[in-house]
Amino acid sequence: MNNQTVKVKPNSEGQDRFLKSEAPRLAGVAGIGGGKTFAAAIKSFLLCRANKGIMGYVTAPTYKIMNGATIPMYKEIFDWIPGYAHFVGGDSPEARLSDGGKILFRSTDKPDTLRGPTAGFVHMDEAAAGSNHYSFNVLLGRLRQKNPKGGFFPCQLFISTSPKGLDWIYTEFVMQDRADFELVTWSTKDNQDNLPPEYYNTLMAQYKGKFAEQELEGKFLLLQGDCMFDVPNLERTLKEDCRPPKEILEHGLVSMWKEPVVGRKYVMGADCAARGGGGMNCAVILDEFGEECVEIWGEVAEDTYAELMDKYGRIYNNALAGVEVNATAGGWIVNTLKKLDYPKMYRRKVEHNLHHTVEVEQEYGWYTGINRETILTAYKIAVNRNQTRIYNAEAIKEMRSFISKPSGKWEATDGCFDDRVMARAIAWRMRQEKQGMGSVIRSVKRLVTTC
């Protein structure tokens, strides 16, 4: 019975193209009700049938989405052949296939828990609804399962999602022209035959403008606000300037584009994640001409992060280090650098308003606070006028999704990071300031006390 042949008829031209694509990295982006999960589940089914013993890795942003939409669709498709798949629930749901294959169903809410298994294919369902870029990169590292003949299974990663602004999916699949990446789009209207009567027309009447284009036509649009940086210039930089690092060091945590030069001055800006994990630490070293030299980046422990900053800051002629100290992590890293006797750290002037007496002193670290917009504006000008040289493509992607939120604040689009942007903005400010050789910009933080 498991040798049964199943004929698949896609519901639209977009689904057909998505199913037939052999691109190693594939995104199927469509309007709501467009049959995205349906098409991706069929693609998984076909891959399993053609590759006995393959391991599939299927993800959703949360287990709520997984159990409510993704797994039920997989059950529907895999039940086309009775007895082929046995679905197991619980905390680690999976489907065990009668030919020895298996499909693991996991949430991307804690990306590092996705490490471990090797897979022959990965399906990221509803990726724009909450799966971040880091999850995508972690899952790419899972694609190395060997087949019984000693070769490899297809090792294809495919995404099914509705668009949500200009997020990391846009930067990966639209901004860059790469032979191993393919984007397939279709609209809700293309799947009308499988939707309730008047479903599409009702939503067309309800949704307006750009929102309708995003939700029904599957278009990438910026609904929340404009990008902070000049987009055409970012795209030019991505194509013309960005390049792989000359060296990748410290188990992938450090990327080096330019080696240190004797006598040259360097600055180091550091953005700090919240203590306890859940974010990325990023430090960037620029030379006095504004060229990127080194980036330290990753979900790395604070002590390791501080040690790497100390090591590479010294290598680059004792780079002036500006460490963000908005939260406890930054203060902890500053104290660690002081214990390591790092030779050149930025100090800010701080007014303490205690008992009606103003005391001014210098404290270590860059407090973003009221200066956040100032440093971002300065860095925006530098990027737009090509006063700084950016070599890291990942930084350009972050800049593309750095937008104006409804509050008016410049922030990363939901699901994206901004650590690379902030680290570079701080580094650029350190370069402008040249502490010890010019004026010091005041960074004020008032401490309120009661008598």
C-alpha positions in Angstrom: 0.0 0.0 0.0 2.9 2.4 0.7 4.0 1.9 -2.9 0.9 3.8 -3.9 1.3 6.5 -6.5 -0.2 9.9 -5.7 -0.9 12.5 -8.4 -0.6 16.1 -7.2 -2.5 18.9 -8.9 -1.4 22.4 -7.6 -4.2 25.0 -7.1 -2.3 27.8 -8.9 0.6 28.5 -11.1 2.5 29.9 -8.1 2.0 26.7 -6.2 3.2 24.6 -9.2 6.4 26.6 -9.5 7.0 26.4 -5.8 6.5 22.6 -5.9 8.8 22.1 -8.9 11.6 24.4 -7.6 14.9 22.7 -6.7 16.5 25.9 -5.4 18.4 25.2 -2.2 16.8 28.2 -0.6 13.2 28.8 -1.6 10.5 31.1 -0.3 6.8 30.7 -1.1 5.1 34.0 -0.3 1.4 34.5 -0.8 -1.7 36.2 0.5 -3.7 34.8 3.4 -5.8 31.8 2.3 -3.4 31.4 -0.7 -2.6 27.7 0.3 1.0 28.3 1.3 1.1 25.7 4.1 -0.8 23.3 1.8 1.8 23.7 -1.0 4.7 23.3 1.5 3.3 20.2 3.1 2.9 18.6 -0.3 6.5 19.5 -1.1 7.6 17.8 2.1 5.4 14.8 1.2 7.0 14.5 -2.2 10.5 14.9 -0.8 9.8 12.1 1.7 8.4 9.8 -0.9 11.4 10.3 -3.2 14.0 10.0 -0.5 13.5 7.0 1.8 14.9 7.6 5.3 15.1 11.4 5.0 14.8 13.5 8.1 12.5 16.6 7.7 12.6 19.6 10.0 9.4 21.6 10.1 9.1 24.8 12.1 6.6 27.5 13.1 7.0 30.6 15.2 5.1 29.1 18.1 3.7 25.7 19.1 0.2 27.3 19.0 0.7 27.9 15.2 2.3 24.5 14.8 -0.5 22.6 16.5 -3.3 24.7 15.1 -2.3 24.9 11.5 1.0 23.2 10.4 0.6 19.7 11.9 -3.1 19.4 10.9 -2.2 20.2 7.3 0.7 17.7 7.3 -1.7 15.0 8.7 -4.1 15.8 5.9 -1.5 15.4 3.2 0.4 12.4 4.6 -2.9 10.5 5.2 -3.2 10.4 1.4 -1.4 7.1 1.8 -2.9 5.2 4.8 -0.4 4.0 7.3 2.5 5.9 5.8 2.9 8.4 8.7 2.4 7.9 12.4 2.1 11.3 14.2 3.2 11.5 17.8 2.3 14.6 19.9 3.6 15.8 23.2 6.4 18.3 23.9 8.4 17.1 20.9 5.9 16.2 18.1 7.0 14.2 15.2 5.8 12.0 12.3 7.4 8.6 11.9 7.3 7.3 8.4 7.0 3.6 7.4 10.0 3.8 5.1 12.3 4.9 8.0 12.0 8.6 7.5 11.0 11.1 10.2 9.7 14.7 10.4 10.4 16.7 13.5 8.0 19.6 14.3 9.6 22.4 16.4 8.9 26.0 17.4 11.5 28.7 16.6 10.8 30.8 19.7 14.1 29.5 21.2 16.4 29.2 18.1 19.3 27.5 19.8 17.1 24.5 20.7 17.0 23.8 17.0 20.6 22.8 17.0 21.4 19.1 17.0 19.6 17.0 14.4 20.8 16.8 10.8 18.1 17.1 8.2 17.5 16.4 4.5 15.1 19.3 4.2 13.7 22.1 6.3 10.3 23.8 6.0 9.7 27.1 7.9 6.0 27.7 8.1 4.6 31.2 8.6 8.2 32.4 9.0 7.3 36.1 8.9 4.9 35.7 11.8 7.7 35.5 14.3 10.6 33.3 13.2 13.7 35.5 13.2 16.7 35.6 10.9 18.9 33.8 13.5 16.5 30.8 13.4 16.9 30.7 9.6 20.7 30.6 9.9 20.6 28.0 12.6 18.4 25.8 10.4 20.7 26.2 7.4 23.3 24.5 9.5 21.1 21.4 10.0 21.1 20.6 6.2 23.7 17.9 5.9 22.0 14.6 6.2 23.7 11.8 4.1 21.7 9.3 2.1 22.3 5.5 2.2 24.5 5.7 -0.9 27.0 8.1 0.7 25.8 11.3 -0.9 23.4 13.8 0.5 19.6 14.2 0.6 18.3 17.3 -1.2 19.3 19.6 1.7 16.6 22.2 0.7 15.2 24.9 3.0 11.9 26.3 2.0 9.7 28.9 3.6 5.9 29.3 3.4 4.5 32.6 4.7 2.5 35.7 4.1 4.7 38.8 4.0 5.1 41.1 7.0 6.9 44.3 6.1 10.4 44.5 4.8 11.8 41.8 7.2 14.7 39.4 6.9 12.8 37.3 4.3 12.7 40.4 2.1 16.4 41.1 2.6 17.4 37.4 1.9 15.1 36.7 -1.1 14.5 40.1 -2.7 17.4 42.4 -2.0 20.0 40.1 -3.3 20.3 38.3 -6.6 21.7 34.8 -5.9 21.4 31.7 -8.0 20.7 29.5 -5.0 17.8 31.6 -3.7 14.4 31.7 -5.3 11.2 33.6 -4.4 7.8 32.5 -5.6 4.8 34.7 -5.0 1.0 34.3 -5.6 -2.1 36.0 -4.4 -5.1 34.9 -2.4 -7.2 35.2 -5.6 -5.2 32.4 -7.2 -6.6 30.0 -4.6 -10.3 31.1 -4.8 -11.5 27.7 -5.9 -10.6 26.3 -2.4 -12.0 29.2 -0.4 -15.5 30.0 0.8 -17.7 31.9 -1.7 -17.0 35.7 -1.7 -14.1 35.2 0.7 -11.7 37.2 -1.5 -14.2 39.9 -2.5 -15.2 40.4 1.2 -11.6 40.9 2.2 -10.9 43.2 -0.7 -13.8 45.4 0.4 -12.6 45.4 4.0 -8.8 45.8 3.5 -7.5 49.0 2.1 -4.5 50.3 0.2 -1.1 48.8 1.1 -2.6 46.5 3.7 -4.7 44.8 1.1 -1.6 44.5 -1.2 0.3 42.8 1.6 -2.4 40.6 3.0 -4.1 39.5 -0.3 -1.5 40.0 -3.0 1.5 38.8 -1.0 3.6 41.9 -1.6 6.5 43.0 0.5 5.5 46.5 1.7 6.6 48.9 4.5 3.4 49.5 6.5 4.9 50.7 9.7 7.1 53.5 8.5 10.0 54.4 6.2 13.4 52.9 6.3 15.9 55.1 8.2 18.6 54.7 5.5 18.6 55.5 1.8 17.4 52.2 0.3 18.9 52.5 -3.2 22.3 53.3 -1.6 22.0 50.2 0.7 21.2 48.0 -2.3 24.2 49.5 -4.1 26.5 48.9 -1.1 25.2 45.3 -0.8 26.1 44.5 -4.4 29.3 46.5 -4.8 31.0 46.8 -1.4 29.9 43.9 0.8 32.3 40.9 0.8 33.1 37.8 2.9 35.5 38.5 5.7 39.2 37.7 5.1 39.2 35.6 8.3 36.5 34.1 10.6 37.9 33.6 14.1 37.0 32.5 17.6 34.6 29.7 16.4 32.7 32.0 14.2 32.2 34.9 16.7 34.7 37.2 15.0 34.8 38.3 11.4 37.9 40.3 10.1 37.9 42.4 6.9 40.9 44.6 7.4 44.1 43.9 9.4 45.5 46.5 11.9 47.9 49.1 10.6 50.7 50.4 12.7 50.1 54.0 13.9 46.4 54.0 12.7 43.7 55.0 15.2 40.7 52.7 15.7 37.4 52.9 17.6 35.1 50.2 18.9 31.4 50.5 19.4 29.6 47.8 21.5 25.9 47.0 21.7 25.0 44.8 24.6 22.2 42.3 24.8 20.1 41.9 28.0 21.7 39.7 30.6 20.5 36.1 30.7 20.5 35.6 26.9 17.8 36.2 24.3 19.7 38.6 22.2 22.9 39.3 20.3 26.0 41.0 21.5 27.8 43.0 18.8 31.0 45.1 18.7 32.4 46.7 15.6 35.9 48.2 15.1 36.3 51.0 12.6 39.5 52.7 11.6 40.0 56.5 11.6 38.7 56.7 8.0 35.4 55.0 8.8 36.2 51.6 7.3 34.9 48.4 9.0 37.7 46.2 10.2 36.3 43.7 12.7 32.9 42.6 14.0 32.3 40.5 17.1 28.7 39.1 16.9 26.7 36.3 18.5 24.6 35.1 21.4 27.7 35.0 23.5 28.2 35.0 27.3 29.1 38.4 28.8 32.5 37.3 30.0 33.5 35.9 26.7 32.2 39.0 24.9 34.2 41.3 27.2 37.4 39.1 26.7 37.0 39.2 22.9 36.6 43.0 23.0 39.7 43.3 25.2 41.7 41.0 22.9 40.8 42.6 19.5 40.6 46.1 20.9 44.3 45.8 21.9 45.2 44.2 18.6 43.8 47.3 16.8 46.1 49.7 18.6 44.0 50.0 21.8 40.9 51.1 20.0 38.7 53.6 21.9 35.9 51.4 23.3 32.4 52.8 23.7 30.2 50.3 25.5 26.5 50.8 25.7 25.5 50.9 29.3 21.7 51.3 29.1 21.1 48.0 30.9 22.9 45.8 33.4 24.8 43.8 30.8 26.6 46.9 29.6 27.7 47.8 33.1 28.9 44.3 33.7 30.9 44.3 30.5 32.4 47.7 31.4 33.4 46.4 34.8 35.0 43.3 33.3 37.0 45.5 30.8 38.2 47.6 33.8 39.3 44.4 35.6 41.2 43.4 32.5 42.8 46.8 32.6 41.7 47.7 29.0 43.7 50.8 28.2 41.3 53.2 26.4 37.6 53.3 27.4 35.1 56.0 26.6 34.0 58.2 29.6 30.9 60.3 29.7 30.1 63.3 31.8 27.2 62.6 34.2 25.2 65.0 36.4 24.0 63.5 39.6 21.2 65.6 41.1 21.4 64.6 44.8 19.8 66.6 47.5 19.5 69.6 45.3 23.2 69.6 44.7 24.5 68.9 41.1 27.7 66.9 41.0 29.4 66.3 37.7 31.7 63.3 37.2 32.9 61.0 34.5 31.6 57.5 34.2 32.7 54.7 31.9 30.5 53.6 29.0 28.1 55.2 26.5 24.6 55.8 27.8 22.4 55.9 24.7 19.3 57.3 26.5 18.6 60.9 25.2 21.4 60.6 22.7 20.0 57.7 20.8 18.4 59.7 18.0 21.5 61.9 17.8 23.9 59.1 17.2 21.5 57.3 14.8 21.0 60.5 12.8 24.8 61.0 12.6 25.3 57.4 11.4 22.4 57.7 8.9 24.2 60.7 7.3 27.5 58.8 7.2 25.8 55.8 5.5 23.8 57.8 3.0 26.8 59.9 2.1 29.1 56.9 1.9 31.4 58.4 4.5 31.8 54.9 6.1 32.6 51.7 4.3 30.4 48.7 5.2 31.6 45.3 4.2 29.2 43.1 6.1 26.1 42.1 4.2 24.3 41.2 7.4 24.6 44.8 8.6 23.0 46.1 5.4 20.1 43.7 5.9 19.6 45.0 9.4 19.6 48.6 8.1 17.0 47.7 5.5 14.6 46.6 8.2 15.4 49.5 10.6 12.3 51.6 10.3 10.1 54.3 11.9 7.6 52.6 14.3 4.2 54.2 15.0 5.7 55.7 18.2 8.1 57.7 16.0 11.1 55.7 17.3 13.6 54.2 14.9 13.7 50.4 15.6 14.1 47.1 13.9 11.1 45.6 12.2 9.4 42.9 14.3 11.3 39.7 14.2 14.6 41.4 13.1 17.7 42.5 15.0 19.2 46.0 15.4 22.5 45.1 17.3 24.7 45.6 14.2 23.1 49.0 13.5 23.5 50.2 17.1 27.1 49.0 17.4 28.1 50.8 14.2 26.3 54.0 15.3 28.2 54.0 18.6 31.5 53.3 16.8 30.8 56.1 14.4 30.2 58.4 17.3 33.4 57.3 19.0 35.2 58.1 15.7 33.6 61.6 15.6 34.4 62.3 19.2 38.1 61.2 19.4 38.1 61.4 23.1 41.3 62.8 24.5 41.9 64.8 21.3 38.8 67.0 21.3 35.6 67.9 23.0 33.5 65.4 24.9 29.8 65.1 24.1 27.8 65.2 27.3 25.7 62.1 27.9 23.3 63.0 30.7 21.6 60.5 33.0 19.8 62.1 36.0 19.4 60.1 39.2 16.2 61.0 41.0 16.3 60.7 44.8 13.8 61.7 47.5 14.6 63.5 50.8 
